[in-house]
Amino acid sequence: MVEYSTSDLSRKSGDIIVDALRGPVTITQRGKPRLVLLDIEEYHRLRRNADTRKSHTISTMPGELLEEAEKSLREYEASE
């Protein structure tokens, strides 16, 4: 992956855009990767294929999901 620093953003913006159209570009800050710049089609592809599942704790879980989990747990306990 091609890499540029944040200070390169203003000085080499044309080069960065050309490289990003070819493949993802990493933008570093103080030597650490901070951002990735990529072609819009690649972004849309990643979004389409993204895992949309959500995790919850007991306190943030929606009521119907909590009830379903409790029911499954009771059924599991009864089967043993």
Helices and strands as residue ranges (DSSP letters): E 2-5, H 8-11, H 13-22, E 25-29, E 32-37, H 40-48, H 63-79
